[in-house]
């Protein structure tokens, strides 16, 4: 692999220090670095160019920031059919492979000293959304909530066309195994190995004595259908992007995507090593 695209988050990587270090290490290993043109000539050793052109030339996308930056870069990597590697310049960085102090490990890339961890995605078909219907893919999760409002919402959960449950809660999460360690876990959902092929449904602060997560076969078709939208507006968020408001009669249809994304791994560690390291279980 001789060309990579650096995808930094300047709000996490202050003064682009980590990005500059990455470019220096990669250049020293004989790798050409590209960077979105909005960064102009701010990173020595990285050639600025339009993002679409850079995606055509690169063999790997390296996100530099945190988990949010990796999720932001994922649709571009997915569209170009490129693997994705995350460098953490933020806090926990559960999805990222390297910490800022481990940048020197990027020299392994041109020699092929890495593995690819293939992850499933979810397709979210949003109908009757404000601004028109939409189809988005999620590496982490699809979330239906009241948006900035602290009020609860009524949501019907349908699986393969049948009502499985009805929730009165702050919202409902449909997560991939990758996303099980994010918002889903914070809402009380299970931690699922990323290699599993399933969909995790977790209510957010449900107003019920007994309300638990459901782990469903990835072949299921899931519909999250908020009720009384004329009284209680609902919003859909896919991988933490800008929320989309549902109009009355709106719903979100979630299915497993036919696409997958490859996460690049440079370290020899297991999923449970990451759990212990990032979540401080030990």
C-alpha positions as a Markdown table, in Angstrom:
| # | Residue | x | y | z |
|---|---|---|---|---|
| 1 | Unk | 0.0 | 0.0 | 0.0 |
| 2 | Unk | 1.8 | 3.1 | -1.3 |
| 3 | Unk | -0.8 | 5.9 | -0.9 |
| 4 | Unk | -3.1 | 6.8 | 2.0 |
| 5 | Unk | -5.6 | 9.5 | 2.7 |
| 6 | Unk | -5.3 | 11.3 | 6.0 |
| 7 | Unk | -8.7 | 12.3 | 7.4 |
| 8 | Unk | -8.0 | 14.6 | 10.5 |
| 9 | Unk | -10.3 | 16.3 | 12.9 |
| 10 | Unk | -8.7 | 19.6 | 13.7 |
| 11 | Unk | -10.9 | 20.0 | 16.8 |
| 12 | Unk | -9.5 | 16.8 | 18.3 |
| 13 | Unk | -6.0 | 17.0 | 16.8 |
| 14 | Unk | -5.0 | 20.5 | 17.9 |
| 15 | Unk | -2.6 | 22.2 | 15.5 |
| 16 | Unk | -2.7 | 18.9 | 13.6 |
| 17 | Unk | 0.3 | 17.6 | 15.6 |
| 18 | Unk | -0.7 | 14.0 | 15.3 |
| 19 | Unk | -1.5 | 14.3 | 11.6 |
| 20 | Unk | 1.9 | 15.8 | 11.0 |
| 21 | Unk | 3.6 | 13.0 | 12.9 |
| 22 | Unk | 1.6 | 10.5 | 10.9 |
| 23 | Unk | 2.7 | 12.1 | 7.6 |
| 24 | Unk | 6.3 | 12.1 | 8.7 |
| 25 | Unk | 6.3 | 8.4 | 9.7 |
| 26 | Unk | 4.4 | 7.3 | 6.5 |
| 27 | Unk | 6.7 | 9.4 | 4.2 |
| 28 | Unk | 9.7 | 7.8 | 5.9 |
| 29 | Unk | 8.3 | 4.4 | 5.0 |
| 30 | Unk | 7.8 | 5.4 | 1.4 |
| 31 | Unk | 4.1 | 6.1 | 1.5 |
| 32 | Unk | 2.5 | 9.0 | -0.3 |
| 33 | Unk | 0.0 | 10.9 | 1.9 |
| 34 | Unk | -3.0 | 12.8 | 0.7 |
| 35 | Unk | -5.2 | 15.1 | 2.7 |
| 36 | Unk | -8.5 | 16.9 | 1.9 |
| 37 | Unk | -7.9 | 20.2 | 0.2 |
| 38 | Unk | -9.5 | 22.3 | 2.9 |
| 39 | Unk | -6.3 | 21.7 | 4.9 |
| 40 | Unk | -4.3 | 23.4 | 2.1 |
| 41 | Unk | -0.6 | 23.2 | 2.8 |
| 42 | Unk | -0.8 | 23.0 | 6.6 |
| 43 | Unk | 0.6 | 19.4 | 6.8 |
| 44 | Unk | 4.1 | 19.0 | 5.4 |
| 45 | Unk | 4.4 | 15.7 | 3.5 |
| 46 | Unk | 0.7 | 15.5 | 2.7 |
| 47 | Unk | -0.6 | 16.6 | -0.6 |
| 48 | Unk | -4.0 | 18.5 | -0.5 |
| 49 | Unk | -6.6 | 17.6 | -3.1 |
| 50 | Unk | -10.4 | 17.3 | -3.5 |
| 51 | Unk | -11.7 | 14.5 | -1.3 |
| 52 | Unk | -13.2 | 12.5 | -4.2 |
| 53 | Unk | -9.9 | 12.6 | -6.1 |
| 54 | Unk | -8.0 | 11.5 | -3.0 |
| 55 | Unk | -10.3 | 8.6 | -2.5 |
| 56 | Unk | -9.7 | 7.4 | -6.0 |
| 57 | Unk | -5.9 | 7.3 | -5.5 |
| 58 | Unk | -5.7 | 6.1 | -1.9 |
| 59 | Unk | -5.5 | 2.5 | -0.7 |
| 60 | Unk | -6.4 | 3.3 | 2.9 |
| 61 | Unk | -8.2 | 6.0 | 4.9 |
| 62 | Unk | -6.6 | 7.0 | 8.2 |
| 63 | Unk | -9.0 | 8.9 | 10.5 |
| 64 | Unk | -7.2 | 11.1 | 13.1 |
| 65 | Unk | -9.5 | 12.2 | 16.0 |
| 66 | Unk | -11.7 | 9.9 | 17.9 |
| 67 | Unk | -14.6 | 7.5 | 17.4 |
| 68 | Unk | -16.7 | 10.2 | 15.9 |
| 69 | Unk | -14.1 | 11.1 | 13.4 |
| 70 | Unk | -13.8 | 7.4 | 12.3 |
| 71 | Unk | -17.6 | 7.2 | 11.9 |
| 72 | Unk | -17.5 | 10.4 | 9.8 |
| 73 | Unk | -14.8 | 9.0 | 7.6 |
| 74 | Unk | -16.5 | 5.6 | 7.3 |
| 75 | Unk | -19.1 | 6.5 | 4.5 |
| 76 | Unk | -16.3 | 7.9 | 2.4 |
| 77 | Unk | -14.1 | 4.8 | 2.9 |
| 78 | Unk | -17.2 | 2.6 | 2.2 |
| 79 | Unk | -18.1 | 4.4 | -1.0 |
| 80 | Unk | -14.5 | 4.0 | -2.3 |
| 81 | Unk | -14.2 | 0.4 | -1.1 |
| 82 | Unk | -11.2 | 1.3 | 1.1 |
| 83 | Unk | -10.2 | -0.1 | 4.5 |
| 84 | Unk | -10.2 | 2.3 | 7.4 |
| 85 | Unk | -7.7 | 2.8 | 10.3 |
| 86 | Unk | -8.4 | 5.1 | 13.3 |
| 87 | Unk | -5.8 | 7.0 | 15.3 |
| 88 | Unk | -7.1 | 8.4 | 18.6 |
| 89 | Unk | -6.4 | 12.0 | 19.3 |
| 90 | Unk | -9.5 | 12.3 | 21.6 |
| 91 | Unk | -10.5 | 10.4 | 24.8 |
| 92 | Unk | -11.6 | 6.8 | 24.8 |
| 93 | Unk | -11.3 | 6.0 | 21.1 |
| 94 | Unk | -12.8 | 2.6 | 21.4 |
| 95 | Unk | -13.0 | 2.1 | 17.6 |
| 96 | Unk | -9.6 | 3.5 | 16.8 |
| 97 | Unk | -6.6 | 1.2 | 16.5 |
| 98 | Unk | -3.7 | 3.5 | 17.6 |
| 99 | Unk | -3.1 | 6.1 | 20.2 |
| 100 | Unk | -1.3 | 9.3 | 19.4 |
| 101 | Unk | 1.9 | 7.9 | 21.0 |
| 102 | Unk | 1.8 | 4.8 | 18.8 |
| 103 | Unk | 2.1 | 6.6 | 15.4 |
| 104 | Unk | 5.4 | 4.9 | 14.6 |
| 105 | Unk | 3.4 | 1.7 | 14.1 |
| 106 | Unk | 2.1 | 3.2 | 10.8 |
| 107 | Unk | 5.4 | 2.2 | 9.2 |
| 108 | Unk | 4.1 | -1.4 | 9.1 |
| 109 | Unk | 1.5 | -0.4 | 6.5 |
| 110 | Unk | 3.6 | -0.5 | 3.2 |
| 111 | Unk | 4.9 | -4.0 | 4.2 |
| 112 | Unk | 1.4 | -5.4 | 4.6 |
| 113 | Unk | 1.9 | -6.0 | 8.3 |
| 114 | Unk | -1.7 | -5.6 | 9.2 |
| 115 | Unk | -5.0 | -7.4 | 9.2 |
| 116 | Unk | -8.5 | -6.4 | 8.1 |
| 117 | Unk | -11.4 | -6.8 | 10.5 |
| 118 | Unk | -14.7 | -6.9 | 8.4 |
| 119 | Unk | -17.7 | -5.3 | 10.1 |
| 120 | Unk | -21.4 | -5.5 | 9.1 |
| 121 | Unk | -23.4 | -2.3 | 8.5 |
| 122 | Unk | -27.1 | -1.4 | 8.8 |
| 123 | Unk | -29.2 | 0.3 | 6.2 |
| 124 | Unk | -31.7 | 2.8 | 7.6 |
| 125 | Unk | -34.6 | 3.7 | 5.2 |
| 126 | Unk | -36.2 | 6.8 | 6.7 |
| 127 | Unk | -39.7 | 7.5 | 5.3 |
| 128 | Unk | -41.7 | 10.7 | 5.6 |
| 129 | Unk | -38.7 | 12.6 | 6.9 |
| 130 | Unk | -38.6 | 16.3 | 6.8 |
| 131 | Unk | -36.7 | 17.2 | 3.6 |
| 132 | Unk | -37.6 | 13.9 | 1.9 |
| 133 | Unk | -37.0 | 10.2 | 2.3 |
| 134 | Unk | -33.5 | 9.1 | 3.0 |
| 135 | Unk | -31.3 | 6.0 | 3.0 |
| 136 | Unk | -28.2 | 5.9 | 5.2 |
| 137 | Unk | -25.8 | 3.2 | 6.2 |
| 138 | Unk | -24.6 | 2.8 | 9.9 |
| 139 | Unk | -21.5 | 1.3 | 11.2 |
| 140 | Unk | -22.5 | 2.0 | 14.8 |
| 141 | Unk | -26.2 | 2.6 | 15.3 |
| 142 | Unk | -29.6 | 4.1 | 14.2 |
| 143 | Unk | -31.3 | 6.0 | 17.0 |
| 144 | Unk | -34.9 | 7.4 | 17.3 |
| 145 | Unk | -35.3 | 10.0 | 20.1 |
| 146 | Unk | -37.2 | 13.2 | 20.9 |
| 147 | Unk | -34.0 | 15.1 | 19.9 |
| 148 | Unk | -33.1 | 17.9 | 22.3 |
| 149 | Unk | -36.4 | 17.5 | 24.2 |
| 150 | Unk | -36.3 | 15.6 | 27.5 |
| 151 | Unk | -39.7 | 14.2 | 27.1 |
| 152 | Unk | -40.4 | 10.5 | 26.4 |
| 153 | Unk | -41.8 | 9.1 | 23.2 |
| 154 | Unk | -44.0 | 6.2 | 22.1 |
| 155 | Unk | -42.4 | 3.8 | 19.7 |
| 156 | Unk | -43.6 | 0.6 | 18.2 |
| 157 | Unk | -41.0 | -2.0 | 17.3 |
| 158 | Unk | -41.9 | -4.3 | 14.4 |
| 159 | Unk | -39.8 | -7.3 | 13.4 |
| 160 | Unk | -40.5 | -8.9 | 10.0 |
| 161 | Unk | -43.8 | -7.0 | 9.9 |
| 162 | Unk | -45.1 | -8.0 | 13.3 |
| 163 | Unk | -45.2 | -5.8 | 16.4 |
| 164 | Unk | -42.7 | -7.2 | 18.8 |
| 165 | Unk | -43.0 | -4.6 | 21.5 |
| 166 | Unk | -44.1 | -1.0 | 22.2 |
| 167 | Unk | -41.9 | 1.3 | 24.2 |
| 168 | Unk | -42.6 | 4.5 | 26.2 |
| 169 | Unk | -39.0 | 5.7 | 26.6 |
| 170 | Unk | -36.5 | 8.4 | 25.8 |
| 171 | Unk | -35.8 | 6.6 | 22.5 |
| 172 | Unk | -34.8 | 3.3 | 20.8 |
| 173 | Unk | -31.4 | 2.2 | 19.5 |
| 174 | Unk | -30.7 | -0.3 | 16.7 |
| 175 | Unk | -27.0 | -1.1 | 16.9 |
| 176 | Unk | -24.5 | -3.3 | 15.0 |
| 177 | Unk | -22.1 | -5.4 | 17.0 |
| 178 | Unk | -19.6 | -2.6 | 16.4 |
| 179 | Unk | -22.0 | -0.1 | 17.9 |
| 180 | Unk | -22.8 | -2.3 | 20.9 |
| 181 | Unk | -20.0 | -0.7 | 22.9 |
| 182 | Unk | -21.3 | 2.9 | 22.2 |
| 183 | Unk | -24.6 | 4.5 | 23.0 |
| 184 | Unk | -26.2 | 1.0 | 23.2 |
| 185 | Unk | -23.9 | -0.1 | 26.0 |
| 186 | Unk | -24.5 | 3.2 | 27.9 |
| 187 | Unk | -28.2 | 2.6 | 27.6 |
| 188 | Unk | -27.8 | -0.8 | 29.3 |
| 189 | Unk | -27.4 | -3.0 | 26.2 |
| 190 | Unk | -25.1 | -6.0 | 25.9 |
| 191 | Unk | -21.5 | -6.0 | 24.7 |
| 192 | Unk | -21.3 | -8.0 | 21.5 |
| 193 | Unk | -18.2 | -9.3 | 19.7 |
| 194 | Unk | -17.8 | -7.2 | 16.5 |
| 195 | Unk | -17.4 | -10.4 | 14.4 |
| 196 | Unk | -21.0 | -11.5 | 15.3 |
| 197 | Unk | -23.8 | -10.9 | 12.8 |
| 198 | Unk | -26.8 | -9.6 | 14.7 |
| 199 | Unk | -28.7 | -6.4 | 15.4 |
| 200 | Unk | -29.1 | -5.2 | 19.0 |
| 201 | Unk | -32.3 | -3.3 | 20.0 |
| 202 | Unk | -32.0 | -1.3 | 23.2 |
| 203 | Unk | -34.6 | 1.1 | 24.7 |
| 204 | Unk | -33.3 | 4.3 | 26.2 |
| 205 | Unk | -34.5 | 4.9 | 29.7 |
| 206 | Unk | -37.8 | 3.0 | 29.2 |
| 207 | Unk | -40.7 | 3.9 | 31.5 |
| 208 | Unk | -41.4 | 0.3 | 32.3 |
| 209 | Unk | -40.5 | -2.2 | 35.1 |
| 210 | Unk | -39.3 | -4.8 | 32.6 |
| 211 | Unk | -37.7 | -3.6 | 29.5 |
| 212 | Unk | -34.6 | -5.2 | 28.1 |
| 213 | Unk | -32.4 | -5.3 | 25.0 |
| 214 | Unk | -33.2 | -7.8 | 22.2 |
| 215 | Unk | -30.4 | -9.4 | 20.2 |
| 216 | Unk | -31.9 | -10.3 | 16.8 |
| 217 | Unk | -30.7 | -12.2 | 13.8 |
| 218 | Unk | -29.2 | -9.9 | 11.2 |
| 219 | Unk | -31.6 | -11.1 | 8.6 |
| 220 | Unk | -34.6 | -9.6 | 10.4 |
| 221 | Unk | -36.3 | -6.5 | 9.0 |
| 222 | Unk | -36.8 | -4.0 | 11.9 |
| 223 | Unk | -39.2 | -1.0 | 11.8 |
| 224 | Unk | -39.1 | 1.7 | 14.5 |
| 225 | Unk | -42.4 | 3.5 | 14.2 |
| 226 | Unk | -42.9 | 6.5 | 16.6 |
| 227 | Unk | -46.5 | 7.2 | 17.5 |
| 228 | Unk | -48.4 | 10.5 | 18.0 |
| 229 | Unk | -45.9 | 12.4 | 15.9 |
| 230 | Unk | -48.3 | 15.3 | 15.7 |
| 231 | Unk | -48.0 | 15.7 | 19.4 |
| 232 | Unk | -44.4 | 14.5 | 20.1 |
| 233 | Unk | -41.9 | 15.0 | 17.3 |
| 234 | Unk | -39.2 | 12.4 | 16.8 |
| 235 | Unk | -35.8 | 12.5 | 15.3 |
| 236 | Unk | -33.6 | 9.9 | 13.6 |
| 237 | Unk | -29.8 | 9.9 | 14.1 |
| 238 | Unk | -27.5 | 7.6 | 12.1 |
| 239 | Unk | -24.0 | 7.2 | 13.5 |
| 240 | Unk | -24.2 | 10.5 | 15.4 |
| 241 | Unk | -24.8 | 12.6 | 12.3 |
| 242 | Unk | -27.3 | 15.5 | 12.2 |
| 243 | Unk | -30.7 | 14.3 | 13.3 |
| 244 | Unk | -33.5 | 14.1 | 10.8 |
| 245 | Unk | -37.1 | 15.0 | 11.9 |
| 246 | Unk | -39.9 | 12.5 | 11.1 |
| 247 | Unk | -43.2 | 13.9 | 9.9 |
| 248 | Unk | -46.5 | 12.3 | 11.0 |
| 249 | Unk | -46.6 | 8.8 | 9.6 |
| 250 | Unk | -42.8 | 8.6 | 9.5 |
| 251 | Unk | -40.8 | 5.5 | 10.4 |
| 252 | Unk | -37.4 | 4.0 | 10.1 |
| 253 | Unk | -36.9 | 0.6 | 8.4 |
| 254 | Unk | -33.6 | -1.0 | 9.5 |
| 255 | Unk | -32.0 | -4.0 | 7.7 |
| 256 | Unk | -28.6 | -5.5 | 7.4 |
| 257 | Unk | -26.7 | -3.8 | 4.6 |
| 258 | Unk | -25.2 | -5.8 | 1.7 |
| 259 | Unk | -22.0 | -3.7 | 2.2 |
| 260 | Unk | -19.3 | -4.1 | 4.8 |
| 261 | Unk | -16.4 | -2.0 | 5.9 |
| 262 | Unk | -12.9 | -3.2 | 6.7 |
| 263 | Unk | -11.2 | -1.9 | 9.8 |
| 264 | Unk | -7.4 | -2.1 | 9.6 |
| 265 | Unk | -5.6 | -3.6 | 12.5 |
| 266 | Unk | -1.9 | -3.2 | 13.3 |
| 267 | Unk | -1.8 | -4.7 | 16.8 |
| 268 | Unk | -2.1 | -8.3 | 17.8 |
| 269 | Unk | -4.9 | -8.1 | 20.3 |
| 270 | Unk | -8.3 | -9.6 | 20.9 |
| 271 | Unk | -11.6 | -7.8 | 21.3 |
| 272 | Unk | -11.5 | -8.5 | 25.1 |
| 273 | Unk | -8.1 | -6.9 | 25.3 |
| 274 | Unk | -9.7 | -3.8 | 23.9 |
| 275 | Unk | -12.6 | -4.0 | 26.4 |
| 276 | Unk | -10.2 | -4.2 | 29.3 |
| 277 | Unk | -8.0 | -1.5 | 28.0 |
| 278 | Unk | -10.6 | 1.1 | 27.0 |
| 279 | Unk | -13.4 | 0.4 | 29.5 |
| 280 | Unk | -11.1 | -0.2 | 32.5 |
| 281 | Unk | -12.7 | -3.5 | 33.5 |
| 282 | Unk | -9.6 | -4.6 | 35.3 |
